[in-house]
Amino acid sequence: MPEYKLISADSHVSEPPDLWKTRVDAKYRERAPQLMVNPPGKEGAYFHYEGFAPHPIGIGLGAGKSPEELKEFLTKATYADARPGGWDPAERAKDNARPTSSTRPSASASSG
């Protein structure tokens, strides 16, 4: 059987954790999305956008998680729980070089 190199083309790309603090002009930072960890009444990391309820970041950072892990990850994850390949190109290359036997399907691949 031939050996194929599989490359993920369905994984999400996410903002780097420091995007809104370090890469937005200083005059706009107060109005830029804010990363909140464990805001009142919630566990995990959330983006807070002006005028909107906090949005969990885990929804875009679940690459490599099993369906069982995703149940909790989607609402309780922080950047520390995510694969850096979601925002760092060098880490993404490492993810794509991993043996296929150790990778797991993404949420979208396993849900339908």
N, C-alpha and C positions, 0 to 999 in steps of 0.2 A: 504494500500500500504506500502511495507517495506521501511524503511529509509536507504539510502546508504550514505556512506562517500566517497565523491569524492576527489581524489588527483590528482593534475596536474602532468602529465607525459610528457607534450609537451612544457612546458615553457622553455625559454632559460636561461642558466646560463651565467653570464657575469663576466668580470674581476672586482675586487673591484676598486673603483676610484683611490686609491693610489698605485696600483700594480706596475706600472713602475717607480715610484719615490722612493718607500721604500723597495721593495722586490727584486729588481735586484741588483746584485753586483755593487758597485759604479763605477768600471772601465767600465761597459757597459751602464750605465744610459744615457750617451749622445747619444748613438745609439739606445736606446730602444724606443718603441712607445711613443709619447708625446700626452697628452690630451690637446687639444686646445679648449677654449671656445670663441665663436664669432671671428673666424679668419677673416682676411680681406675679405670682400665681402660675408660672410656667417653668419648665425645666428644659435646658438645652439652649441653643443659640438661635436668635431671631434677627431678621432685618426689620428695622422700624423705618418706615417711609412717612414723611410728613403727610398727615391727614388720613392714614390708614392704620389698621390694627397690625401688630407685629406678625411677620411672616416667617415660618420656620425655615432655616437654611438647609436642613437635611434633605429636603425634597430634591435638591439638585446635586447632592454629594453622596449618593448611595452606591456608586460603582463598586463592584466586588462584594457586595453584601448579599447574603442569602435572603429569600423571601421572609424567613423567620426573623432574621436580624433587622430587616427593613421595617417591620411593624413598629419597633421601638425607635429605630434610628431616625425615621422620617420626622418625628416630633421632638426628639431629645438630643439629637446630634449637635456637636460643635465642630469647628474646623479641626480640632485635635483628633477627632474620630474619623475624619475623611482621608481619602488617598490624596496626597499632594499633586498627583498627576491631573487632577481636575483643574488646576490653575498654573502649574509649573511645567513648561514644555520638556525639560530634562527628565523630570519624574514621569511624565506621560510616556516618553520613550522607554523608560525602564519598565513601566506597566505593560507596554506592548511587547516587550522582549521576554516577559514571564512565560514559562511553559504553560501550554493550554490546559494541562491536567490540573493546574492549581488555580485557574481562573474560574469564576462563577458567572452565570448569566446576570445581566443587569435586570433591574425591575421591569423595564419595558419588554425585554426578551423573554422573561419568565411569566409575564402576565397574559400573554395572548398569542 
